[in-house]
């Protein structure tokens, strides 16, 4: 038997997870497992950022400045917000 455990959530959360799972043609279990496996941790984000800095430094001959990184991060956040905003679902 696989290594398993239980997670306690409110009835409302369970019902919402059931609805989301049904809409995606999957189970609550798969939905939660996909979330857990597909969402990077803060350490994984930091590792990805460091790899990106190294690749940029190799391609450009120097690492981006903190200001350039902040500008890029702000742009990505704006693009993410636009993609997930109310009109994105329309």
N, CA, C and O of each residue as an XYZ file, in Angstrom:
360
protein
N       0.839     -1.183      0.000
C       0.000      0.000      0.000
C       0.887      1.251      0.000
O       1.945      1.278      0.629
N       0.441      2.266     -0.706
C       1.200      3.513     -0.815
C       1.232      4.238      0.524
O       0.355      4.059      1.369
N       2.249      5.049      0.695
C       2.383      5.878      1.887
C       1.323      6.978      1.806
O       1.365      7.800      0.890
N       0.375      7.008      2.747
C      -0.741      7.948      2.692
C      -0.970      8.610      4.042
O      -0.538      8.112      5.082
N      -1.661      9.745      4.000
C      -2.085     10.447      5.205
C      -3.391     11.163      4.909
O      -3.852     11.166      3.767
N      -3.977     11.754      5.900
C      -5.214     12.522      5.737
C      -4.933     13.989      6.015
O      -4.018     14.334      6.763
N      -5.732     14.837      5.402
C      -5.655     16.282      5.624
C      -7.035     16.737      6.058
O      -8.028     16.424      5.401
N      -7.107     17.475      7.163
C      -8.385     17.994      7.633
C      -8.574     19.409      7.107
O      -7.715     20.274      7.282
N      -9.716     19.629      6.459
C     -10.091     20.952      5.971
C     -11.545     21.187      6.350
O     -12.258     20.259      6.731
N     -11.968     22.426      6.242
C     -13.371     22.738      6.536
C     -14.267     22.065      5.498
O     -13.819     21.679      4.418
N     -15.522     21.937      5.851
C     -16.495     21.364      4.914
C     -16.586     22.224      3.657
O     -16.696     21.702      2.548
N     -16.539     23.531      3.834
C     -16.601     24.438      2.686
C     -15.408     24.221      1.749
O     -15.570     24.198      0.529
N     -14.220     24.064      2.320
C     -13.030     23.828      1.498
C     -13.142     22.491      0.787
O     -12.804     22.385     -0.393
N     -13.615     21.463      1.494
C     -13.783     20.147      0.874
C     -14.771     20.213     -0.289
O     -14.532     19.630     -1.347
N     -15.879     20.923     -0.089
C     -16.884     21.035     -1.142
C     -16.331     21.781     -2.355
O     -16.613     21.426     -3.499
N     -15.544     22.816     -2.087
C     -14.951     23.566     -3.202
C     -13.934     22.708     -3.943
O     -13.892     22.714     -5.173
N     -13.117     21.974     -3.200
C     -12.156     21.068     -3.843
C     -12.881     20.023     -4.682
O     -12.429     19.687     -5.777
N     -13.992     19.510     -4.184
C     -14.774     18.528     -4.942
C     -15.307     19.140     -6.228
O     -15.282     18.499     -7.279
N     -15.789     20.379     -6.154
C     -16.290     21.062     -7.344
C     -15.165     21.288     -8.348
O     -15.327     21.024     -9.540
N     -14.020     21.780     -7.866
C     -12.877     22.007     -8.756
C     -12.413     20.704     -9.394
O     -12.121     20.661    -10.589
N     -12.348     19.655     -8.604
C     -11.916     18.363     -9.137
C     -12.883     17.883    -10.214
O     -12.453     17.418    -11.269
N     -14.178     17.991     -9.958
C     -15.170     17.560    -10.945
C     -15.047     18.366    -12.240
O     -15.138     17.810    -13.335
N     -14.840     19.678    -12.106
C     -14.702     20.528    -13.289
C     -13.457     20.189    -14.099
O     -13.425     20.406    -15.311
N     -12.434     19.659    -13.437
C     -11.194     19.288    -14.123
C     -11.143     17.804    -14.460
O     -10.136     17.315    -14.972
N     -12.216     17.095    -14.176
C     -12.275     15.672    -14.496
C     -11.272     14.843    -13.719
O     -10.680     13.908    -14.256
N     -11.081     15.185    -12.457
C     -10.103     14.480    -11.639
C     -10.679     14.275    -10.237
O     -11.867     14.502    -10.007
N      -9.849     13.856     -9.327
C     -10.267     13.651     -7.940
C      -9.656     14.730     -7.055
O      -8.711     15.414     -7.446
N     -10.214     14.869     -5.853
C      -9.629     15.797     -4.892
C      -8.181     15.397     -4.629
O      -7.293     16.248     -4.577
N      -7.952     14.116     -4.466
C      -6.603     13.622     -4.202
C      -5.630     14.077     -5.291
O      -4.559     14.604     -4.992
N      -6.006     13.871     -6.547
C      -5.125     14.266     -7.654
C      -4.943     15.774     -7.706
O      -3.849     16.267     -7.981
N      -6.021     16.504     -7.440
C      -5.952     17.962     -7.447
C      -4.950     18.458     -6.412
O      -4.115     19.309     -6.717
N      -5.027     17.936     -5.196
C      -4.123     18.343     -4.120
C      -2.695     17.892     -4.416
O      -1.753     18.656     -4.205
N      -2.523     16.664     -4.900
C      -1.182     16.181     -5.222
C      -0.551     17.006     -6.333
O       0.636     17.327     -6.268
N      -1.341     17.355     -7.362
C      -0.816     18.194     -8.445
C      -0.399     19.566     -7.928
O       0.629     20.102     -8.340
N      -1.200     20.137     -7.019
C      -0.850     21.429     -6.425
C       0.456     21.324     -5.654
O       1.341     22.166     -5.800
N       0.571     20.289     -4.836
C       1.767     20.117     -4.007
C       3.015     19.892     -4.861
O       4.079     20.432     -4.557
N       2.893     19.109     -5.911
C       4.057     18.801     -6.750
C       4.354     19.921     -7.754
O       5.504     20.105     -8.155
N       3.334     20.657     -8.155
C       3.520     21.649     -9.206
C       3.778     23.061     -8.732
O       4.039     23.941     -9.552
N       3.714     23.304     -7.434
C       3.934     24.643     -6.901
C       5.315     24.712     -6.260
O       5.582     24.037     -5.266
N       6.192     25.536     -6.839
C       7.550     25.626     -6.283
C       7.567     26.213     -4.869
O       6.743     27.059     -4.522
N       8.508     25.751     -4.075
C       8.746     26.320     -2.754
C       9.557     27.606     -2.908
O      10.070     27.890     -3.990
N       9.674     28.377     -1.835
C      10.492     29.591     -1.884
C      11.946     29.246     -2.222
O      12.599     29.980     -2.964
N      12.449     28.143     -1.686
C      13.826     27.729     -1.979
C      13.978     27.379     -3.459
O      14.999     27.694     -4.071
N      12.971     26.734     -4.031
C      13.035     26.396     -5.460
C      12.972     27.646     -6.324
O      13.664     27.734     -7.338
N      12.139     28.622     -5.927
C      12.108     29.897     -6.650
C      13.472     30.580     -6.591
O      13.955     31.093     -7.601
N      14.089     30.587     -5.419
C      15.404     31.217     -5.259
C      16.445     30.514     -6.125
O      17.288     31.167     -6.741
N      16.388     29.196     -6.172
C      17.329     28.433     -7.000
C      17.126     28.761     -8.480
O      18.098     28.933     -9.216
N      15.879     28.848     -8.914
C      15.587     29.206    -10.310
C      16.095     30.607    -10.632
O      16.639     30.845    -11.711
N      15.914     31.531     -9.690
C      16.374     32.905     -9.905
C      17.889     32.946    -10.046
O      18.416     33.659    -10.901
N      18.586     32.191     -9.218
C      20.043     32.164     -9.299
C      20.509     31.569    -10.626
O      21.465     32.060    -11.226
N      19.841     30.521    -11.081
C      20.178     29.931    -12.386
C      19.918     30.921    -13.512
O      20.703     31.015    -14.455
N      18.810     31.664    -13.414
C      18.500     32.671    -14.437
C      19.553     33.774    -14.449
O      19.979     34.220    -15.515
N      19.977     34.218    -13.247
C      21.036     35.235    -13.175
C      22.317     34.734    -13.840
O      22.965     35.473    -14.582
N      22.679     33.488    -13.575
C      23.899     32.917    -14.151
C      23.789     32.836    -15.672
O      24.750     33.131    -16.381
N      22.622     32.437    -16.172
C      22.432     32.363    -17.624
C      22.494     33.742    -18.267
O      23.094     33.914    -19.327
N      21.872     34.720    -17.621
C      21.939     36.090    -18.144
C      23.368     36.616    -18.127
O      23.808     37.253    -19.084
N      24.085     36.355    -17.056
C      25.477     36.803    -16.965
C      26.308     36.164    -18.070
O      27.152     36.828    -18.672
N      26.079     34.894    -18.340
C      26.827     34.210    -19.403
C      26.479     34.788    -20.776
O      27.357     34.948    -21.624
N      25.205     35.100    -20.993
C      24.766     35.612    -22.287
C      25.143     37.074    -22.491
O      25.509     37.478    -23.595
N      25.053     37.874    -21.414
C      25.292     39.315    -21.529
C      26.713     39.734    -21.174
O      27.147     40.836    -21.507
N      27.426     38.852    -20.500
C      28.768     39.201    -20.067
C      28.790     39.840    -18.687
O      29.862     40.119    -18.150
N      27.614     40.074    -18.108
C      27.522     40.617    -16.747
C      26.139     40.286    -16.196
O      25.191     40.077    -16.952
N      26.038     40.244    -14.890
C      24.753     39.964    -14.245
C      23.880     41.214    -14.285
O      24.400     42.330    -14.266
N      22.566     41.043    -14.339
C      21.695     42.212    -14.316
C      21.799     42.933    -12.972
O      22.031     42.306    -11.939
N      21.627     44.237    -12.995
C      21.680     45.027    -11.763
C      20.448     44.732    -10.915
O      19.438     44.250    -11.427
N      20.532     45.022     -9.620
C      19.339     44.863     -8.781
C      18.144     45.665     -9.306
O      17.001     45.219     -9.206
N      18.413     46.845     -9.864
C      17.335     47.662    -10.430
C      16.700     46.972    -11.631
O      15.477     46.963    -11.767
N      17.521     46.395    -12.500
C      16.990     45.674    -13.658
C      16.162     44.474    -13.209
O      15.110     44.194    -13.784
N      16.630     43.770    -12.188
C      15.866     42.633    -11.662
C      14.526     43.105    -11.103
O      13.498     42.471    -11.341
N      14.531     44.200    -10.370
C      13.292     44.725     -9.793
C      12.315     45.134    -10.894
O      11.116     44.877    -10.786
N      12.821     45.770    -11.953
C      11.969     46.162    -13.075
C      11.382     44.938    -13.765
O      10.202     44.930    -14.115
N      12.192     43.909    -13.962
C      11.717     42.680    -14.597
C      10.667     41.999    -13.721
O       9.647     41.527    -14.223
N      10.917     41.950    -12.420
C       9.964     41.330    -11.490
C       8.630     42.085    -11.516
O       7.567     41.464    -11.533
N       8.683     43.412    -11.518
C       7.458     44.216    -11.553
C       6.681     43.975    -12.848
O       5.455     43.872    -12.828
N       7.389     43.884    -13.961
C       6.740     43.603    -15.231
C       6.054     42.240    -15.205
O       4.904     42.111    -15.627
N       6.754     41.234    -14.714
C       6.164     39.894    -14.635
C       4.946     39.874    -13.726
O       3.962     39.197    -14.025
N       5.000     40.605    -12.624
C       3.846     40.660    -11.723
C       2.662     41.337    -12.404
O       1.523     40.893    -12.257
N       2.926     42.414    -13.149
C       1.837     43.086    -13.869
C       1.245     42.162    -14.932
O       0.026     42.104    -15.096
N       2.090     41.451    -15.640
C       1.605     40.525    -16.674
C       0.799     39.394    -16.032
O      -0.226     38.978    -16.571
N       1.255     38.906    -14.900
C       0.512     37.865    -14.191
C      -0.826     38.354    -13.709
O      -1.824     37.638    -13.799
N      -0.859     39.572    -13.193
C      -2.112     40.135    -12.719
C      -3.067     40.332    -13.884
O      -4.266     40.090    -13.751
N      -2.550     40.766    -15.015
C      -3.405     40.968    -16.194
C      -3.955     39.638    -16.696
O      -5.107     39.557    -17.122
N      -3.139     38.610    -16.645
C      -3.574     37.287    -17.126
C      -4.609     36.663    -16.207
O      -5.426     35.861    -16.660
N      -4.593     37.012    -14.930
C      -5.517     36.415    -13.963
C      -6.620     37.379    -13.536
O      -7.391     37.082    -12.624
N      -6.691     38.512    -14.185
C      -7.711     39.503    -13.818
C      -9.092     39.088    -14.278
O      -9.249     38.044    -14.910
N     -10.100     39.898    -13.968
C     -11.488     39.572    -14.305
C     -11.717     39.373    -15.801
O     -12.537     38.541    -16.192
N     -11.011     40.117    -16.635
C     -11.225     40.002    -18.081
C     -10.522     38.801    -18.682
O     -10.830     38.423    -19.812
N      -9.588     38.186    -17.969
C      -8.857     37.036    -18.491
C      -9.795     35.857    -18.688
O      -9.585     35.051    -19.594
N     -10.832     35.741    -17.853
C     -11.755     34.613    -17.955
C     -12.759     34.818    -19.088
O     -13.399     33.857    -19.516
N     -12.908     36.025    -19.574
C     -13.886     36.328    -20.616
C     -13.471     35.838    -21.977
O     -14.202     36.026    -22.950
